[in-house]
Amino acid sequence: MSPQILAVAAKYSLYSGTIICLLGIVGNAINVLVFTQLKPFRNNRCAFYLTVESISNIFYLLFSLTIYILISMYGNDGTGSSLTWCKLRYTVAQTFVLITFTMRCCTAADEYFSTNYLYNIRYMCTLKLSRYLTFVFICIWITHGVIQTFFYNIMPSLGCKISNEMYIRYATYFTYPVLTGVLPIVISLLFSLFAYQNVRRLVRRQIPVARRRLDRQITAMCFVHVIAYGCLATPYFCYRMYAVNNPVSRDKPLEFANRQLVQVIFASTASLNFAISFYLFIISSSRFRRQVKFVLVKKCWKRWKCLCGFENIRTTAENIELNNFNMELEEMTNLTSHQ
């Protein structure tokens, strides 16, 4: 029975993970294009955080796709045979996860500050400060990941696991429930609610219409994003907190197989957090749909045509047709004058 369960878990993980990664890479790449190419987003702090989050998502999904390719080629992710890969497999992924969740919290917090009715709070944050905070947080999480690599080892019956008892407690009671669980969900949800309340009062304040529309758009997008984040992430992090504290040996094949199946289902659900932001934005904001259409059709497609020479070919063809028409017109004029 256990081999069949493990086979189902492996196939589900491979197919669902590959689809999520591919859709997520495309969606996040479009997010980066929209937030960097459109003028309203260029100097917007929330758009900057969303851009960094999308880039982090792309790296996380590319790393995950690499793992799925290894599984499809060799039948496993290679953590049981290579100590270096065992150490990098979880730490690199967790670093990108922490960067993404931190940027999500920063986006919600900044949207609250930028829509606050108090002038001092509204202009307390600047784009320069946002870039500085982003740099600091990225350095912190990279350092956190480097330290974590020292505590992963290959154990004979358990595979690639945390071998240090103290770090197991740290991961059980702080990393999974706090850093990647309750803390970012609570912070982003609270600030999103506060920002939503602020946006409802924007009509009463004398703010330019374009700025008001942009604040409403980003607030609505972030609010939907945070709700989906809480719903998708909570089951996986609860399971990981339990699994780290209660590992199952491969000597118990049925229980181990069931654990693997539950883990891949929760992991695929949690992975949607890194892939569906673009699609949530598309659903929740009609203005964002128009912006995506403008960037893809008017900017990217036009540039691609210029790079490939289609525009030059079209211009040359039009010039040739115009010259032929002028020559025919000149000949007709000459014939008429001779007659």
Buried (B, 14 or more C-beta within 10 A) or exposed (E): EBEEBBEBBBEBBBEBBBEBBEBBBBBBBBBBBBBBBBEBBEEBBBBBBBBBBBBBBBBBBEBBBEBBEBBEEEEEBBBBEBEEBBBBBBBBBBBBBBBBBBBBBBBBBBBBBBBBEEEEEBEEBEEEEBEEBBEEBBEEBBEBBEEBBEBBBBBEEBBBBBBEEEBBEBBBEEBBBBBBBBBBBEBBBBBBBBBBEBBEEBEEEEBEEEBBBBBBBBBBBBBBBBBBBBEBBBBBBBBBBEBBEEBBEBEEBEEBBBBBBBBBBBBBBBBBBBBBBBBBBBEBBEBBEEBBEBBBEEBBEEEEBEEEEEBEEEEEEEEEEEEEEEEEEEEEEEEEEEE
